[in-house]
Amino acid sequence: MLSHSEFKDAVKEALRHYVRADVLAKNALLGSTLISRSVTGGDPSDVLKTVIVESARTLFAHQRDQKLFGALDLTYFNPVRKQEAAAEQLGISFSTYRRSLAAGVERLAEWLWQQEQKLLSAAAGAPPSSAPAAGTEAVIPLSTRPRLSLVVLPFLNRWRCRCADHRFVELPPR
């Protein structure tokens, strides 16, 4: 069984080598419960590819997550030759593309880890525990993470106004 960090590294490696079946055939995820339960006699590396892409489609189905899925798609699933071209195709800056790609990879790896843990708990007959197992890192469910926002408020001095001749005039309160 893979540790949390080993599992995430295996997901990242599977994404990097998504188009290379010969390299995917050696990926550590092939021994995971997530993949072994999905194999129905087909090629395990094809099953791994299917699980990854379908998980990404499911995880990033919401409209606000389309940049994340687009970055994953144009980088790993249907790669373009250069990342700059992927950013241009998505209509975003290169730095936004890189942030979206990193966030997409991180969220996908975490979500697959959570699915693996659910399957392992179900196989053991125990209800899924919120406490991490010994030797694993704590997992914060994606739904409980705070969504960060930035609000830009205009700076306005409501009591004084600069006139065309650069004098300040007191304004009555509104």
N, CA, C and O atoms as a DFTB+ gen file, in Angstrom:
696 C
 N C O
     1  1       0.830      -1.171       0.000
     2  2       0.000       0.000       0.000
     3  2       0.882       1.246       0.000
     4  3       1.875       1.319       0.723
     5  1       0.508       2.210      -0.812
     6  2       1.282       3.433      -0.946
     7  2       0.916       4.433       0.152
     8  3      -0.235       4.507       0.582
     9  1       1.912       5.198       0.598
    10  2       1.633       6.285       1.531
    11  2       0.995       7.431       0.752
    12  3       0.950       7.405      -0.478
    13  1       0.509       8.419       1.461
    14  2      -0.136       9.565       0.834
    15  2       0.802      10.246      -0.158
    16  3       0.412      10.511      -1.295
    17  1       2.034      10.531       0.261
    18  2       2.978      11.222      -0.628
    19  2       3.394      10.331      -1.798
    20  3       3.558      10.831      -2.911
    21  1       3.567       9.031      -1.578
    22  2       3.898       8.120      -2.677
    23  2       2.756       8.036      -3.683
    24  3       2.983       7.987      -4.892
    25  1       1.541       8.020      -3.179
    26  2       0.370       7.973      -4.049
    27  2       0.297       9.225      -4.915
    28  3       0.093       9.138      -6.126
    29  1       0.466      10.392      -4.288
    30  2       0.423      11.649      -5.037
    31  2       1.548      11.710      -6.071
    32  3       1.336      12.183      -7.188
    33  1       2.722      11.244      -5.714
    34  2       3.834      11.215      -6.670
    35  2       3.522      10.285      -7.839
    36  3       3.869      10.583      -8.982
    37  1       2.868       9.160      -7.553
    38  2       2.498       8.218      -8.619
    39  2       1.455       8.833      -9.549
    40  3       1.494       8.599     -10.756
    41  1       0.527       9.614      -9.005
    42  2      -0.468      10.299      -9.844
    43  2       0.233      11.303     -10.751
    44  3      -0.059      11.377     -11.945
    45  1       1.153      12.074     -10.185
    46  2       1.885      13.069     -10.975
    47  2       2.709      12.393     -12.073
    48  3       2.785      12.895     -13.194
    49  1       3.314      11.273     -11.751
    50  2       4.089      10.538     -12.746
    51  2       3.171       9.973     -13.835
    52  3       3.524       9.982     -15.014
    53  1       2.004       9.486     -13.440
    54  2       1.048       8.967     -14.427
    55  2       0.588      10.079     -15.365
    56  3       0.410       9.846     -16.561
    57  1       0.398      11.271     -14.841
    58  2       0.022      12.396     -15.697
    59  2       1.153      12.748     -16.654
    60  3       0.920      12.962     -17.844
    61  1       2.381      12.807     -16.135
    62  2       3.531      13.141     -16.989
    63  2       3.699      12.150     -18.137
    64  3       4.103      12.529     -19.236
    65  1       3.392      10.892     -17.882
    66  2       3.599       9.840     -18.888
    67  2       2.278       9.311     -19.427
    68  3       2.199       8.160     -19.858
    69  1       1.256      10.129     -19.407
    70  2      -0.090       9.717     -19.812
    71  2      -0.133       9.130     -21.220
    72  3      -0.870       8.173     -21.455
    73  1       0.621       9.665     -22.143
    74  2       0.582       9.201     -23.536
    75  2       1.555       8.052     -23.802
    76  3       1.629       7.567     -24.931
    77  1       2.298       7.610     -22.797
    78  2       3.273       6.534     -22.976
    79  2       2.833       5.288     -22.215
    80  3       3.084       5.157     -21.017
    81  1       2.178       4.381     -22.922
    82  2       1.649       3.159     -22.291
    83  2       2.770       2.302     -21.698
    84  3       2.561       1.645     -20.678
    85  1       3.955       2.295     -22.316
    86  2       5.059       1.485     -21.811
    87  2       5.532       1.970     -20.437
    88  3       5.913       1.161     -19.592
    89  1       5.509       3.272     -20.215
    90  2       5.907       3.814     -18.917
    91  2       4.771       3.660     -17.904
    92  3       5.014       3.365     -16.734
    93  1       3.533       3.860     -18.356
    94  2       2.374       3.692     -17.462
    95  2       2.267       2.263     -16.943
    96  3       1.766       2.038     -15.841
    97  1       2.730       1.305     -17.724
    98  2       2.650      -0.105     -17.322
    99  2       3.487      -0.388     -16.071
   100  3       3.321      -1.427     -15.431
   101  1       4.389       0.544     -15.724
   102  2       5.251       0.372     -14.548
   103  2       4.845       1.287     -13.397
   104  3       5.532       1.323     -12.376
   105  1       3.755       2.020     -13.536
   106  2       3.347       2.991     -12.526
   107  2       2.862       2.296     -11.258
   108  3       2.197       1.262     -11.315
   109  1       3.206       2.878     -10.123
   110  2       2.841       2.306      -8.818
   111  2       1.336       2.298      -8.583
   112  3       0.850       1.516      -7.766
   113  1       0.586       3.148      -9.279
   114  2      -0.870       3.177      -9.100
   115  2      -1.549       1.894      -9.580
   116  3      -2.675       1.603      -9.176
   117  1      -0.884       1.136     -10.427
   118  2      -1.493      -0.096     -10.938
   119  2      -1.749      -1.104      -9.820
   120  3      -2.587      -1.993      -9.968
   121  1      -1.042      -0.973      -8.717
   122  2      -1.266      -1.853      -7.569
   123  2      -2.292      -1.309      -6.591
   124  3      -2.587      -1.950      -5.582
   125  1      -2.835      -0.143      -6.874
   126  2      -3.805       0.457      -5.958
   127  2      -5.168      -0.198      -6.096
   128  3      -5.481      -0.802      -7.122
   129  1      -5.967      -0.074      -5.063
   130  2      -7.322      -0.622      -5.063
   131  2      -8.171       0.075      -6.110
   132  3      -9.022      -0.552      -6.741
   133  1      -7.946       1.356      -6.296
   134  2      -8.688       2.167      -7.255
   135  2      -8.583       1.583      -8.668
   136  3      -9.569       1.555      -9.404
   137  1      -7.415       1.129      -9.038
   138  2      -7.198       0.585     -10.386
   139  2      -7.552      -0.901     -10.436
   140  3      -8.183      -1.356     -11.391
   141  1      -7.151      -1.655      -9.418
   142  2      -7.393      -3.098      -9.454
   143  2      -8.886      -3.428      -9.467
   144  3      -9.275      -4.450     -10.031
   145  1      -9.725      -2.598      -8.864
   146  2     -11.180      -2.826      -8.892
   147  2     -11.784      -2.474     -10.242
   148  3     -12.876      -2.933     -10.578
   149  1     -11.066      -1.649     -11.023
   150  2     -11.583      -1.208     -12.316
   151  2     -11.145      -2.107     -13.464
   152  3     -11.716      -2.039     -14.552
   153  1     -10.138      -2.949     -13.238
   154  2      -9.627      -3.807     -14.310
   155  2     -10.626      -4.920     -14.590
   156  3     -11.008      -5.672     -13.693
   157  1     -11.040      -5.012     -15.845
   158  2     -11.984      -6.064     -16.248
   159  2     -11.408      -6.857     -17.414
   160  3     -12.108      -7.149     -18.384
   161  1     -10.142      -7.198     -17.312
   162  2      -9.510      -7.992     -18.361
   163  2      -8.799      -7.154     -19.406
   164  3      -8.106      -7.703     -20.263
   165  1      -8.953      -5.843     -19.359
   166  2      -8.278      -4.978     -20.313
   167  2      -6.854      -4.681     -19.882
   168  3      -6.389      -5.158     -18.846
   169  1      -6.180      -3.895     -20.682
   170  2      -4.821      -3.488     -20.379
   171  2      -4.837      -2.560     -19.158
   172  3      -5.531      -1.544     -19.175
   173  1      -4.085      -2.890     -18.101
   174  2      -4.109      -2.064     -16.888
   175  2      -3.695      -0.606     -17.130
   176  3      -4.223       0.297     -16.480
   177  1      -2.765      -0.367     -18.050
   178  2      -2.369       1.020     -18.304
   179  2      -3.508       1.805     -18.964
   180  3      -3.650       3.003     -18.723
   181  1      -4.320       1.137     -19.795
   182  2      -5.501       1.805     -20.368
   183  2      -6.534       2.099     -19.286
   184  3      -7.190       3.140     -19.309
   185  1      -6.674       1.178     -18.341
   186  2      -7.600       1.392     -17.228
   187  2      -7.118       2.570     -16.387
   188  3      -7.925       3.400     -15.968
   189  1      -5.823       2.650     -16.137
   190  2      -5.259       3.765     -15.380
   191  2      -5.551       5.091     -16.084
   192  3      -5.955       6.062     -15.443
   193  1      -5.346       5.130     -17.395
   194  2      -5.628       6.349     -18.161
   195  2      -7.102       6.732     -18.061
   196  3      -7.439       7.902     -17.880
   197  1      -7.973       5.736     -18.179
   198  2      -9.411       5.993     -18.109
   199  2      -9.818       6.514     -16.735
   200  3     -10.593       7.465     -16.634
   201  1      -9.294       5.892     -15.673
   202  2      -9.622       6.332     -14.316
   203  2      -9.162       7.770     -14.100
   204  3      -9.889       8.566     -13.505
   205  1      -7.979       8.108     -14.571
   206  2      -7.451       9.460     -14.370
   207  2      -8.278      10.486     -15.126
   208  3      -8.684      11.494     -14.548
   209  1      -8.535      10.250     -16.404
   210  2      -9.253      11.251     -17.194
   211  2     -10.711      11.380     -16.758
   212  3     -11.244      12.488     -16.716
   213  1     -11.358      10.267     -16.435
   214  2     -12.749      10.338     -15.981
   215  2     -12.851      10.997     -14.608
   216  3     -13.804      11.726     -14.335
   217  1     -11.875      10.743     -13.753
   218  2     -11.855      11.404     -12.444
   219  2     -11.674      12.906     -12.615
   220  3     -12.323      13.694     -11.927
   221  1     -10.803      13.300     -13.522
   222  2     -10.588      14.731     -13.781
   223  2     -11.852      15.370     -14.337
   224  3     -12.216      16.474     -13.931
   225  1     -12.521      14.697     -15.255
   226  2     -13.770      15.245     -15.814
   227  2     -14.833      15.410     -14.734
   228  3     -15.549      16.411     -14.704
   229  1     -14.929      14.429     -13.856
   230  2     -15.910      14.489     -12.773
   231  2     -15.557      15.582     -11.769
   232  3     -16.416      16.370     -11.373
   233  1     -14.300      15.625     -11.364
   234  2     -13.854      16.578     -10.355
   235  2     -13.963      18.024     -10.834
   236  3     -14.315      18.913     -10.058
   237  1     -13.663      18.257     -12.106
   238  2     -13.640      19.618     -12.635
   239  2     -14.833      19.907     -13.543
   240  3     -14.722      20.690     -14.486
   241  1     -15.969      19.279     -13.259
   242  2     -17.160      19.451     -14.093
   243  2     -17.808      20.818     -13.921
   244  3     -18.496      21.297     -14.822
   245  1     -17.595      21.446     -12.774
   246  2     -18.213      22.749     -12.521
   247  2     -17.593      23.812     -13.429
   248  3     -16.407      23.747     -13.752
   249  1     -18.388      24.769     -13.828
   250  2     -17.946      25.819     -14.745
   251  2     -16.717      26.570     -14.229
   252  3     -15.836      26.922     -15.013
   253  1     -16.650      26.817     -12.932
   254  2     -15.520      27.587     -12.397
   255  2     -14.204      26.812     -12.465
   256  3     -13.131      27.404     -12.350
   257  1     -14.281      25.499     -12.650
   258  2     -13.077      24.671     -12.699
   259  2     -12.635      24.330     -14.124
   260  3     -11.753      23.492     -14.314
   261  1     -13.228      24.959     -15.103
   262  2     -12.899      24.626     -16.492
   263  2     -11.464      24.989     -16.853
   264  3     -10.856      24.313     -17.683
   265  1     -10.905      26.044     -16.247
   266  2      -9.501      26.385     -16.506
   267  2      -8.590      25.272     -16.006
   268  3      -7.596      24.934     -16.649
   269  1      -8.939      24.703     -14.849
   270  2      -8.117      23.628     -14.287
   271  2      -8.147      22.405     -15.196
   272  3      -7.105      21.830     -15.508
   273  1      -9.359      22.007     -15.624
   274  2      -9.450      20.845     -16.513
   275  2      -8.796      21.148     -17.855
   276  3      -8.113      20.292     -18.417
   277  1      -8.996      22.355     -18.371
   278  2      -8.378      22.730     -19.647
   279  2      -6.864      22.655     -19.584
   280  3      -6.226      22.188     -20.528
   281  1      -6.281      23.111     -18.479
   282  2      -4.827      23.035     -18.323
   283  2      -4.363      21.588     -18.276
   284  3      -3.351      21.243     -18.887
   285  1      -5.091      20.732     -17.554
   286  2      -4.739      19.307     -17.520
   287  2      -4.890      18.668     -18.898
   288  3      -4.029      17.908     -19.342
   289  1      -5.991      18.986     -19.561
   290  2      -6.277      18.397     -20.863
   291  2      -5.209      18.753     -21.895
   292  3      -4.706      17.878     -22.599
   293  1      -4.864      20.035     -21.985
   294  2      -3.908      20.474     -23.008
   295  2      -2.461      20.174     -22.637
   296  3      -1.572      20.274     -23.482
   297  1      -2.219      19.807     -21.385
   298  2      -0.864      19.458     -20.971
   299  2      -0.633      17.951     -20.990
   300  3       0.429      17.489     -21.406
   301  1      -1.633      17.176     -20.537
   302  2      -1.429      15.743     -20.379
   303  2      -2.317      14.878     -21.272
   304  3      -1.807      13.974     -21.933
   305  1      -3.610      15.123     -21.312
   306  2      -4.536      14.226     -22.002
   307  2      -4.481      14.390     -23.524
   308  3      -4.419      13.400     -24.253
   309  1      -4.504      15.611     -23.991
   310  2      -4.396      15.939     -25.417
   311  2      -3.342      17.030     -25.560
   312  3      -3.668      18.179     -25.862
   313  1      -2.078      16.670     -25.343
   314  2      -1.041      17.694     -25.198
   315  2      -0.765      18.492     -26.476
   316  3      -0.768      17.966     -27.589
   317  1      -0.529      19.782     -26.258
   318  2      -0.027      20.645     -27.325
   319  2       1.485      20.676     -27.176
   320  3       2.023      20.264     -26.148
   321  1       2.159      21.159     -28.191
   322  2       3.622      21.093     -28.190
   323  2       4.267      21.982     -27.125
   324  3       5.279      21.606     -26.534
   325  1       3.691      23.148     -26.882
   326  2       4.286      24.075     -25.914
   327  2       3.228      24.553     -24.930
   328  3       2.056      24.701     -25.276
   329  1       3.660      24.789     -23.709
   330  2       2.734      25.258     -22.689
   331  2       2.219      26.660     -23.000
   332  3       1.093      27.004     -22.639
   333  1       3.030      27.459     -23.659
   334  2       2.576      28.794     -24.053
   335  2       1.384      28.688     -24.998
   336  3       0.454      29.491     -24.924
   337  1       1.415      27.693     -25.888
   338  2       0.302      27.472     -26.814
   339  2      -0.949      27.023     -26.057
   340  3      -2.065      27.394     -26.420
   341  1      -0.761      26.234     -25.019
   342  2      -1.904      25.801     -24.201
   343  2      -2.543      26.998     -23.510
   344  3      -3.767      27.117     -23.478
   345  1      -1.722      27.882     -22.960
   346  2      -2.244      29.081     -22.301
   347  2      -2.990      29.952     -23.300
   348  3      -4.065      30.473     -23.000
   349  1      -2.423      30.106     -24.474
   350  2      -3.070      30.910     -25.514
   351  2      -4.393      30.280     -25.942
   352  3      -5.385      30.985     -26.125
   353  1      -4.413      28.979     -26.100
   354  2      -5.637      28.289     -26.494
   355  2      -6.729      28.414     -25.430
   356  3      -7.916      28.470     -25.754
   357  1      -6.326      28.458     -24.170
   358  2      -7.293      28.626     -23.073
   359  2      -7.691      30.088     -22.887
   360  3      -8.651      30.387     -22.177
   361  1      -6.956      30.996     -23.524
   362  2      -7.266      32.420     -23.406
   363  2      -6.872      33.014     -22.070
   364  3      -7.524      33.935     -21.578
   365  1      -5.792      32.484     -21.474
   366  2      -5.325      32.975     -20.177
   367  2      -3.832      33.262     -20.272
   368  3      -3.156      32.801     -21.191
   369  1      -3.328      34.028     -19.312
   370  2      -1.898      34.329     -19.299
   371  2      -1.118      33.060     -18.945
   372  3      -1.668      32.105     -18.396
   373  1       0.162      33.075     -19.271
   374  2       0.995      31.905     -18.996
   375  2       1.084      31.634     -17.495
   376  3       1.044      30.479     -17.070
   377  1       1.206      32.689     -16.694
   378  2       1.301      32.480     -15.239
   379  2      -0.010      31.911     -14.676
   380  3       0.019      31.078     -13.771
   381  1      -1.154      32.355     -15.205
   382  2      -2.441      31.801     -14.771
   383  2      -2.551      30.336     -15.194
   384  3      -3.062      29.501     -14.449
   385  1      -2.071      30.041     -16.382
   386  2      -2.058      28.653     -16.860
   387  2      -1.228      27.780     -15.918
   388  3      -1.673      26.698     -15.535
   389  1      -0.037      28.230     -15.541
   390  2       0.833      27.436     -14.674
   391  2       0.193      27.223     -13.297
   392  3       0.280      26.132     -12.733
   393  1      -0.451      28.271     -12.755
   394  2      -1.141      28.130     -11.471
   395  2      -2.321      27.163     -11.598
   396  3      -2.560      26.344     -10.711
   397  1      -3.049      27.265     -12.702
   398  2      -4.193      26.368     -12.923
   399  2      -3.727      24.931     -13.066
   400  3      -4.366      24.015     -12.547
   401  1      -2.633      24.730     -13.756
   402  2      -2.093      23.384     -13.931
   403  2      -1.657      22.798     -12.592
   404  3      -1.982      21.652     -12.281
   405  1      -0.936      23.563     -11.811
   406  2      -0.480      23.075     -10.499
   407  2      -1.666      22.778      -9.586
   408  3      -1.684      21.754      -8.903
   409  1      -2.646      23.659      -9.571
   410  2      -3.830      23.443      -8.732
   411  2      -4.620      22.227      -9.208
   412  3      -5.116      21.449      -8.392
   413  1      -4.739      22.062     -10.516
   414  2      -5.469      20.919     -11.070
   415  2      -4.806      19.597     -10.719
   416  3      -5.480      18.642     -10.333
   417  1      -3.490      19.541     -10.852
   418  2      -2.748      18.315     -10.520
   419  2      -2.895      18.000      -9.034
   420  3      -3.125      16.851      -8.656
   421  1      -2.763      19.018      -8.201
   422  2      -2.860      18.816      -6.755
   423  2      -4.254      18.331      -6.349
   424  3      -4.382      17.384      -5.573
   425  1      -5.280      18.971      -6.867
   426  2      -6.654      18.576      -6.514
   427  2      -6.989      17.188      -7.033
   428  3      -7.649      16.413      -6.340
   429  1      -6.544      16.862      -8.245
   430  2      -6.807      15.531      -8.798
   431  2      -6.112      14.459      -7.964
   432  3      -6.716      13.437      -7.638
   433  1      -4.857      14.685      -7.621
   434  2      -4.118      13.703      -6.822
   435  2      -4.779      13.513      -5.458
   436  3      -4.897      12.386      -4.978
   437  1      -5.208      14.604      -4.836
   438  2      -5.857      14.518      -3.529
   439  2      -7.196      13.789      -3.625
   440  3      -7.528      12.972      -2.766
   441  1      -7.954      14.085      -4.661
   442  2      -9.266      13.447      -4.831
   443  2      -9.111      11.953      -5.085
   444  3      -9.869      11.154      -4.537
   445  1      -8.136      11.563      -5.911
   446  2      -7.891      10.137      -6.154
   447  2      -7.447       9.445      -4.876
   448  3      -7.826       8.301      -4.629
   449  1      -6.639      10.131      -4.053
   450  2      -6.220       9.570      -2.775
   451  2      -7.431       9.316      -1.881
   452  3      -7.536       8.266      -1.247
   453  1      -8.341      10.281      -1.837
   454  2      -9.536      10.110      -1.021
   455  2     -10.383       8.945      -1.528
   456  3     -10.941       8.200      -0.723
   457  1     -10.490       8.776      -2.831
   458  2     -11.243       7.652      -3.395
   459  2     -10.577       6.328      -3.025
   460  3     -11.257       5.356      -2.699
   461  1      -9.264       6.295      -3.077
   462  2      -8.509       5.094      -2.693
   463  2      -8.771       4.742      -1.231
   464  3      -8.978       3.576      -0.894
   465  1      -8.761       5.751      -0.371
   466  2      -8.997       5.510       1.055
   467  2     -10.416       5.007       1.312
   468  3     -10.620       4.144       2.166
   469  1     -11.388       5.533       0.587
   470  2     -12.769       5.058       0.728
   471  2     -12.882       3.594       0.324
   472  3     -13.547       2.808       0.998
   473  1     -12.231       3.231      -0.778
   474  2     -12.275       1.838      -1.233
   475  2     -11.582       0.905      -0.247
   476  3     -12.063      -0.197       0.016
   477  1     -10.454       1.349       0.297
   478  2      -9.750       0.524       1.280
   479  2     -10.577       0.350       2.543
   480  3     -10.607      -0.739       3.115
   481  1     -11.247       1.405       2.986
   482  2     -12.101       1.314       4.175
   483  2     -13.279       0.379       3.922
   484  3     -13.648      -0.414       4.788
   485  1     -13.866       0.477       2.730
   486  2     -15.001      -0.399       2.390
   487  2     -14.551      -1.853       2.302
   488  3     -15.275      -2.756       2.722
   489  1     -13.368      -2.080       1.762
   490  2     -12.857      -3.447       1.637
   491  2     -12.548      -4.048       3.007
   492  3     -12.686      -5.255       3.208
   493  1     -12.132      -3.207       3.937
   494  2     -11.819      -3.686       5.284
   495  2     -13.077      -3.832       6.126
   496  3     -13.024      -4.384       7.225
   497  1     -14.203      -3.347       5.628
   498  2     -15.461      -3.452       6.345
   499  2     -15.642      -2.383       7.403
   500  3     -16.597      -2.433       8.177
   501  1     -14.742      -1.420       7.446
   502  2     -14.841      -0.346       8.433
   503  2     -15.428       0.890       7.767
   504  3     -15.209       1.123       6.578
   505  1     -16.166       1.675       8.525
   506  2     -16.658       2.927       7.958
   507  2     -15.486       3.856       7.705
   508  3     -14.508       3.818       8.452
   509  1     -15.552       4.698       6.665
   510  2     -14.448       5.612       6.386
   511  2     -14.170       6.497       7.596
   512  3     -15.076       7.117       8.154
   513  1     -12.930       6.540       7.981
   514  2     -12.536       7.299       9.168
   515  2     -12.019       8.661       8.761
   516  3     -11.369       8.809       7.726
   517  1     -12.311       9.653       9.579
   518  2     -11.785      10.984       9.301
   519  2     -10.379      11.129       9.874
   520  3      -9.649      12.048       9.505
   521  1      -9.998      10.222      10.776
   522  2      -8.651      10.272      11.333
   523  2      -7.698       9.554      10.389
   524  3      -8.027       8.484       9.876
   525  1      -6.508      10.135      10.150
   526  2      -5.570       9.494       9.245
   527  2      -4.987       8.227       9.855
   528  3      -4.806       8.131      11.069
   529  1      -4.699       7.264       8.999
   530  2      -4.078       6.030       9.462
   531  2      -2.643       6.318       9.870
   532  3      -2.069       7.333       9.477
   533  1      -2.065       5.417      10.666
   534  2      -0.692       5.610      11.104
   535  2       0.226       5.656       9.890
   536  3       0.103       4.843       8.974
   537  1       1.136       6.603       9.892
   538  2       2.090       6.721       8.790
   539  2       1.571       7.514       7.610
   540  3       2.290       7.670       6.623
   541  1       0.349       8.022       7.675
   542  2      -0.169       8.839       6.579
   543  2      -0.360      10.257       7.061
   544  3      -0.404      10.528       8.261
   545  1      -0.473      11.149       6.109
   546  2      -0.667      12.550       6.437
   547  2      -2.152      12.834       6.556
   548  3      -2.972      12.125       5.973
   549  1      -2.501      13.862       7.307
   550  2      -3.906      14.243       7.464
   551  2      -4.453      14.755       6.141
   552  3      -3.755      15.447       5.402
   553  1      -5.701      14.415       5.844
   554  2      -6.350      14.835       4.617
   555  2      -7.474      15.792       4.973
   556  3      -8.329      15.475       5.800
   557  1      -7.475      16.952       4.355
   558  2      -8.559      17.905       4.543
   559  2      -9.482      17.756       3.356
   560  3      -9.056      18.002       2.227
   561  1     -10.733      17.362       3.559
   562  2     -11.640      17.200       2.430
   563  2     -11.769      18.501       1.645
   564  3     -11.802      19.590       2.219
   565  1     -11.841      18.366       0.314
   566  2     -11.915      19.534      -0.545
   567  2     -13.120      20.405      -0.224
   568  3     -13.045      21.629      -0.332
   569  1     -14.234      19.786       0.170
   570  2     -15.448      20.551       0.412
   571  2     -15.363      21.402       1.675
   572  3     -16.139      22.347       1.818
   573  1     -14.440      21.098       2.606
   574  2     -14.348      21.873       3.830
   575  2     -13.270      22.943       3.761
   576  3     -13.143      23.750       4.681
   577  1     -12.499      22.960       2.695
   578  2     -11.484      23.996       2.558
   579  2     -12.152      25.328       2.262
   580  3     -13.100      25.387       1.479
   581  1     -11.667      26.392       2.880
   582  2     -12.282      27.688       2.595
   583  2     -11.942      28.141       1.190
   584  3     -10.813      27.969       0.729
   585  1     -12.899      28.710       0.523
   586  2     -12.650      29.256      -0.804
   587  2     -12.176      30.684      -0.604
   588  3     -12.914      31.523      -0.087
   589  1     -10.956      30.959      -1.010
   590  2     -10.369      32.264      -0.795
   591  2     -10.869      33.238      -1.855
   592  3     -11.048      32.876      -3.018
   593  1     -11.088      34.464      -1.438
   594  2     -11.557      35.503      -2.337
   595  2     -10.781      36.774      -2.085
   596  3     -10.237      36.987      -1.002
   597  1     -10.740      37.602      -3.089
   598  2     -10.107      38.898      -2.979
   599  2     -11.134      39.935      -3.396
   600  3     -11.742      39.830      -4.461
   601  1     -11.321      40.928      -2.555
   602  2     -12.277      41.977      -2.846
   603  2     -11.509      43.277      -2.991
   604  3     -10.707      43.627      -2.125
   605  1     -11.747      43.991      -4.071
   606  2     -11.106      45.272      -4.298
   607  2     -12.159      46.348      -4.090
   608  3     -13.164      46.403      -4.798
   609  1     -11.912      47.195      -3.114
   610  2     -12.835      48.277      -2.814
   611  2     -12.236      49.591      -3.287
   612  3     -11.032      49.807      -3.150
   613  1     -13.049      50.456      -3.835
   614  2     -12.499      51.739      -4.301
   615  2     -12.138      52.613      -3.106
   616  3     -12.819      52.601      -2.080
   617  1     -11.070      53.359      -3.254
   618  2     -10.672      54.307      -2.236
   619  2     -11.335      55.635      -2.579
   620  3     -11.094      56.206      -3.642
   621  1     -12.154      56.107      -1.684
   622  2     -12.896      57.331      -1.949
   623  2     -12.979      58.140      -0.672
   624  3     -13.463      57.664       0.355
   625  1     -12.503      59.361      -0.751
   626  2     -12.625      60.265       0.373
   627  2     -13.964      60.968       0.216
   628  3     -14.105      61.870      -0.609
   629  1     -14.944      60.556       1.006
   630  2     -16.303      61.063       0.830
   631  2     -16.472      62.485       1.345
   632  3     -17.476      63.132       1.047
   633  1     -15.526      62.970       2.096
   634  2     -15.714      64.283       2.723
   635  2     -14.979      65.389       2.005
   636  3     -15.294      66.563       2.200
   637  1     -14.017      65.052       1.189
   638  2     -13.261      66.087       0.499
   639  2     -13.133      65.734      -0.976
   640  3     -12.999      64.559      -1.319
   641  1     -13.170      66.677      -1.804
   642  2     -13.089      66.459      -3.246
   643  2     -12.097      67.449      -3.835
   644  3     -12.141      68.636      -3.513
   645  1     -11.228      66.986      -4.670
   646  2     -10.259      67.870      -5.312
   647  2     -10.909      68.465      -6.555
   648  3     -11.396      67.731      -7.415
   649  1     -10.918      69.746      -6.648
   650  2     -11.517      70.426      -7.790
   651  2     -10.499      70.568      -8.911
   652  3      -9.329      70.221      -8.752
   653  1     -10.950      71.074     -10.027
   654  2     -10.096      71.228     -11.203
   655  2      -8.903      72.140     -10.922
   656  3      -7.845      71.953     -11.521
   657  1      -9.042      73.107     -10.041
   658  2      -7.923      74.013      -9.741
   659  2      -7.090      73.513      -8.561
   660  3      -6.351      74.291      -7.957
   661  1      -7.199      72.233      -8.229
   662  2      -6.390      71.535      -7.227
   663  2      -6.635      71.998      -5.797
   664  3      -5.758      71.855      -4.945
   665  1      -7.814      72.552      -5.520
   666  2      -8.203      72.910      -4.157
   667  2      -9.101      71.804      -3.616
   668  3      -9.800      71.139      -4.381
   669  1      -9.084      71.610      -2.320
   670  2      -9.998      70.667      -1.686
   671  2     -11.241      71.427      -1.225
   672  3     -11.147      72.516      -0.660
   673  1     -12.396      70.832      -1.478
   674  2     -13.663      71.431      -1.088
   675  2     -14.375      70.413      -0.216
   676  3     -14.452      69.233      -0.559
   677  1     -14.894      70.874       0.914
   678  2     -15.640      69.986       1.797
   679  2     -16.994      69.646       1.173
   680  3     -17.702      70.525       0.682
   681  1     -17.335      68.376       1.200
   682  2     -18.626      67.939       0.673
   683  2     -19.543      67.581       1.836
   684  3     -19.079      67.094       2.867
   685  1     -20.828      67.816       1.677
   686  2     -21.750      67.418       2.747
   687  2     -21.870      65.897       2.797
   688  3     -21.742      65.233       1.768
   689  1     -22.114      65.343       3.978
   690  2     -22.287      63.877       4.076
   691  2     -23.503      63.433       3.271
   692  3     -24.482      64.168       3.143
   693  1     -23.426      62.230       2.736
   694  2     -24.517      61.688       1.921
   695  2     -25.499      60.955       2.767
   696  3     -26.487      60.431       2.252
